[in-house]
Amino acid sequence: MKKLFLLSAAAIFVSSFSYAEIRRVGYAGQPRAGVDYANFNDAQTASSNGDTIQVYGNTVNGSVSKRLVIMGFGYNLDVNTGLQALTSDAPSGVSIGFIAGSDSSVIEGCSGSIGLGEYNGPDSIDNIAIKRCNASISIYNAPNNKIRNIKIYSSIVQNLNMVWNGINYGLVTNIQVYNSYVQNVTFFNSSTTAAIINCVCTSPEYSGGSLNLNEAGVLVKNSIFNSANITTNVNTVFENNFFFEAQPVQTVPGSNNRWNQRWNNLFERLGGTTDNPSYFGDPTFDEDYFILKAGSLAINGGFNALGQPTDCGMYGGEAAYRYKLSGILAVPAIYKLTAPSTAATANPYNVTISVRSNN
């Protein structure tokens, strides 16, 4: 027999959070007191800083006000079979907001919507990691908000939008996006700083698929895009990127960018028939589409942090951030159980368990 499932041992996060407890929300099996909770708020109330909350099903919504690890099972598992016992489009659905008190929290393996800050503020958030998720991400740039040091990587980002309440701006600095599919990115003012590195934002047939960075100070590097919106992205520096659009008349800050690049010359275009995820669980979307094909100019088309050649797009760049299929967590998983028979006839009854690393 074979089974794939997520290990839920406390040792998973020992390196980051000593003696952390693990709680579950939405678990369909027999509930355990002190482990299983009906909703996120109850689980958070019972948690201490550094604890983990596992997400089962599409039931979780709330505001994170402690330092927590929020952990799901991945996404697109109906397309990428064999990675988990679960075969759902989005087995860990969330509508989660990070507010004051959530500094240094992590969310991974989840689908849905993620908010940073509150609409009316004031709020201060620092050092949030969003990894291996499939989500729309909203940054609430409210007056007196301070949102800093946000790292997004190895994810499908439906939208990365800054939300403004029409009065004045807060402070948004050091938004880092690595090795992700980003369908749309919208920033506003000159006080915003960000980096978009080894990402893909295509969909030429779609009305979006572009960068709207305006006056924000942004480095865009080693990425593959539909549109750069050069005339509006006035403080953006572009390095080693590939663009579907023609080279603009206006000079582009930066160097080594390529224009008029067709996707069928760059990508394998495996799996699904579209490069637009459009909604969670789109059966025509497959991340294998973005694997670089043999002879692609994007192979070794960029440079990593050490100045060494590296592939452009979400499968290249720094090894720690490279895209992982279906957002499978960097957690050991038991993938095979071998037993002599289906019935125990001896005591002890010897079995063999095989564990796979997902790093």
C-alpha positions in Angstrom: 0.0 0.0 0.0 1.1 3.6 -0.6 0.1 6.7 1.1 1.3 10.3 0.9 0.5 12.6 3.8 2.0 15.5 5.8 3.9 14.6 8.9 2.4 16.4 11.9 5.2 15.9 14.4 6.2 18.7 16.7 9.8 18.2 15.6 8.9 19.8 12.2 9.5 23.3 13.6 11.9 22.7 16.4 14.7 24.5 14.5 12.6 27.7 14.4 10.3 27.4 17.4 11.4 25.4 20.4 8.7 23.4 22.2 6.0 24.7 19.8 2.5 23.2 20.0 0.5 22.2 16.9 -3.2 22.8 16.6 -5.7 22.0 13.9 -8.6 23.8 12.4 -11.2 22.0 10.2 -9.9 18.5 10.8 -12.6 16.0 9.8 -11.6 13.1 12.0 -12.2 12.5 15.7 -11.3 15.7 17.5 -8.7 15.8 20.2 -9.0 18.2 23.1 -6.4 20.9 23.1 -5.5 20.1 19.4 -8.6 20.5 17.3 -10.7 23.8 17.2 -13.8 24.8 15.4 -12.3 28.1 14.0 -9.1 30.0 13.7 -9.8 32.5 16.4 -10.3 29.8 19.0 -7.1 28.0 17.9 -5.1 31.3 18.1 -6.5 32.1 21.5 -5.2 28.7 22.8 -1.8 29.3 21.1 1.4 30.9 22.2 3.9 32.8 20.1 5.7 30.2 17.9 2.9 27.7 17.8 1.7 26.1 14.5 -1.9 26.0 13.3 -2.6 23.4 10.6 -5.4 24.2 8.1 -7.8 21.5 6.9 -10.5 22.2 4.3 -11.8 25.6 3.3 -12.9 26.8 6.7 -10.3 29.1 8.0 -10.6 32.9 8.3 -9.4 35.4 10.9 -6.7 37.9 11.8 -3.3 36.8 13.0 -2.2 38.8 16.0 0.5 36.4 17.4 3.7 35.0 15.9 2.4 31.8 14.4 3.1 29.3 11.6 0.0 28.7 9.5 0.4 25.5 7.6 -1.6 23.9 4.8 -1.3 21.0 2.4 -0.5 22.7 -0.9 -2.7 23.3 -3.9 -3.5 22.1 -7.4 -3.2 18.6 -6.1 -5.8 17.3 -8.6 -3.5 18.2 -11.5 -0.2 17.3 -9.8 -1.2 13.9 -8.5 1.0 11.7 -6.3 2.3 14.5 -4.1 -0.2 14.1 -1.3 -3.0 11.7 -0.4 -5.3 14.6 -0.8 -6.3 15.3 -4.4 -8.2 18.6 -3.9 -7.7 21.8 -5.9 -7.3 23.8 -2.7 -7.3 21.6 0.4 -6.3 24.4 2.8 -8.4 27.4 2.1 -7.9 30.7 4.0 -9.0 34.3 4.3 -6.3 35.5 6.6 -5.1 38.9 7.7 -1.8 39.7 9.4 -2.2 42.6 11.9 -0.2 44.1 14.8 1.4 41.3 16.9 2.0 38.9 14.0 5.6 39.9 13.4 7.8 37.0 12.2 4.8 34.8 11.3 4.8 32.3 8.4 2.0 31.0 6.2 2.6 28.2 3.8 0.8 25.6 1.7 -2.5 27.6 1.7 -4.9 28.9 -0.9 -7.2 32.0 -0.8 -6.7 35.6 0.3 -4.0 37.1 2.5 -4.0 40.6 3.9 -1.2 42.6 5.3 -2.3 45.3 7.7 -5.8 46.8 8.3 -7.7 49.1 6.0 -7.9 52.0 8.3 -4.8 51.4 10.4 -2.7 52.4 12.2 -0.9 49.1 12.1 2.8 47.9 12.3 3.8 44.6 10.7 7.3 43.3 10.2 8.9 40.2 8.8 6.0 38.0 7.4 6.9 35.1 5.2 4.3 33.9 2.6 5.7 30.8 0.9 4.3 28.0 -1.3 0.8 29.5 -1.3 -1.8 30.2 -4.0 -3.4 33.5 -3.0 -4.4 37.0 -3.7 -2.3 39.3 -1.5 -3.5 42.8 -0.4 -1.2 45.3 1.3 -3.2 47.9 3.2 -1.4 51.1 2.7 -3.4 53.1 5.3 -2.3 56.3 7.0 0.3 55.5 9.7 0.6 51.9 8.7 4.1 50.5 8.7 4.4 47.3 6.7 8.0 46.1 6.4 10.1 43.1 5.3 7.5 40.9 3.6 8.9 37.9 1.8 6.8 36.1 -0.8 8.3 33.1 -2.6 7.6 29.9 -4.4 3.9 30.9 -4.8 1.1 31.5 -7.2 0.1 35.1 -6.6 -3.2 35.9 -8.2 -2.8 39.6 -7.4 -0.3 41.6 -5.4 -2.2 44.8 -4.8 -1.7 47.8 -2.6 -5.0 49.0 -1.2 -5.3 52.8 -0.4 -8.1 54.4 1.5 -7.9 57.7 -0.3 -6.5 59.9 2.5 -2.7 59.5 2.5 -0.1 56.8 2.4 1.5 54.7 5.1 5.0 53.2 4.8 5.5 50.0 2.8 9.1 48.9 2.5 11.1 45.9 1.4 8.5 43.7 -0.2 10.5 40.8 -1.7 8.9 38.5 -4.3 10.9 35.5 -5.4 10.3 32.6 -7.8 6.6 33.0 -8.1 3.9 33.4 -10.7 2.5 36.9 -10.2 -0.5 37.7 -12.3 -0.7 41.4 -11.5 1.4 43.7 -9.3 0.2 47.2 -8.3 2.2 49.6 -6.1 1.8 53.4 -5.7 4.1 55.9 -4.1 7.8 56.6 -4.1 8.2 55.6 -0.4 7.5 52.0 -1.3 10.5 49.7 -2.0 10.4 46.2 -3.4 12.2 43.5 -5.4 10.7 41.1 -7.9 13.2 38.4 -8.7 12.9 35.2 -10.8 9.2 35.6 -11.3 6.8 34.9 -14.2 3.9 37.2 -15.2 2.6 36.2 -18.6 -0.9 35.9 -20.0 -0.6 38.0 -23.1 -4.2 37.1 -24.0 -5.4 38.3 -20.6 -6.2 41.9 -19.7 -3.8 41.7 -16.7 -0.4 40.1 -16.6 1.5 43.3 -16.1 3.5 45.4 -13.6 2.0 48.6 -12.4 4.7 49.9 -10.1 4.2 53.6 -10.6 6.6 55.7 -8.4 7.7 52.8 -6.2 11.4 52.0 -6.0 11.5 48.4 -7.4 14.2 46.1 -8.7 12.9 43.6 -11.3 15.4 40.9 -12.1 15.7 37.6 -13.9 11.9 37.5 -14.7 9.6 36.8 -17.6 6.7 39.2 -18.2 4.0 40.2 -20.5 4.1 44.0 -20.0 6.5 46.2 -18.1 4.5 49.4 -18.3 7.7 51.4 -18.7 6.0 54.8 -19.0 4.4 54.5 -15.5 7.1 52.5 -13.6 9.4 55.5 -13.3 11.6 54.3 -10.5 11.9 50.7 -11.5 15.2 49.1 -12.6 15.0 46.1 -14.9 17.8 43.6 -15.1 18.1 40.4 -17.1 14.3 40.2 -17.9 12.3 38.8 -20.9 9.3 40.6 -22.2 6.5 39.6 -24.5 6.0 43.2 -25.6 8.1 45.1 -28.1 11.0 47.2 -26.9 9.5 50.6 -25.9 10.8 53.9 -27.4 11.5 55.2 -23.9 14.8 54.1 -22.4 14.5 51.4 -19.8 16.6 51.8 -16.6 18.8 48.7 -16.2 20.4 46.3 -18.7 20.4 43.0 -20.4 16.6 42.9 -21.0 15.1 41.1 -24.0 11.9 42.1 -25.9 9.5 40.3 -28.3 10.0 37.0 -26.5 7.3 34.4 -27.4 6.3 31.9 -24.7 6.5 29.0 -27.1 10.2 29.8 -27.6 10.9 30.0 -23.8 8.7 27.5 -22.0 8.0 23.8 -22.4 4.2 24.6 -22.1 3.6 21.2 -20.6 0.4 20.1 -18.7 -2.4 22.6 -19.0 -3.4 24.7 -22.0 -3.2 28.1 -20.5 -0.7 30.3 -18.7 -3.4 32.1 -16.7 -4.5 30.5 -13.4 -7.5 32.9 -13.3 -9.1 31.2 -10.3 -8.2 28.6 -7.6 -8.3 25.2 -9.0 -8.5 26.0 -12.7 -8.1 22.6 -14.3 -6.3 24.0 -17.3 -3.5 25.5 -15.3 -0.3 23.5 -14.6 2.9 25.0 -13.3 4.9 22.7 -15.5 3.9 25.0 -18.3 6.7 27.4 -17.1 9.6 24.9 -17.2 12.2 26.3 -19.7 12.5 24.3 -22.8 15.8 23.1 -24.3 17.4 25.9 -26.2 15.4 28.6 -24.4 17.3 31.9 -24.2 16.1 32.2 -20.6 18.4 29.3 -19.6 21.3 31.0 -17.9 19.7 34.3 -19.0 20.2 36.0 -15.6 22.6 36.3 -12.7 22.2 35.2 -9.0 23.2 37.0 -5.9 26.8 35.9 -6.4 26.9 37.1 -10.0 26.8 33.6 -11.4 24.6 32.7 -14.4 21.2 31.3 -13.5 18.0 30.6 -15.3 15.3 33.3 -15.5 11.8 32.5 -14.3 10.5 30.7 -11.2 12.6 27.5 -11.5 15.9 29.4 -11.5 17.7 31.8 -9.2 18.5 31.1 -5.6 18.1 27.5 -4.6 16.3 28.3 -1.3 13.5 30.1 -3.1 12.9 28.0 -6.3 9.4 27.1 -7.1 8.1 23.8 -5.7 5.3 22.1 -7.6 1.8 22.5 -5.9 3.3 24.3 -2.9 4.3 21.1 -1.2 5.8 22.1 2.2 9.5 21.6 3.1 8.4 19.0 5.6 9.3 15.3 5.6 6.5 13.2 4.3 5.8 9.5 4.7 5.2 8.3 1.2 5.3 4.5 1.4 4.3 1.8 4.0 5.4 -1.7 3.2 4.0 -4.7 5.2 4.4 -8.4 4.7 0.6 -8.8 4.4 -2.7 -7.1 5.1 -3.2 -9.0 8.4 -0.8 -9.1 11.4 0.2 -12.7 12.1 3.2 -12.2 14.3 4.2 -10.1 17.3 6.1 -7.9 16.7 4.8 -7.2 13.2 7.5 -5.6 11.1 6.8 -2.9 8.6 9.0 -0.5 6.5 8.2 3.2 6.3 9.8 5.4 3.7 10.1 9.1 4.2 10.6 11.7 1.4 12.2 15.1 1.9 10.3 18.0 0.3 13.1 20.6 0.6 
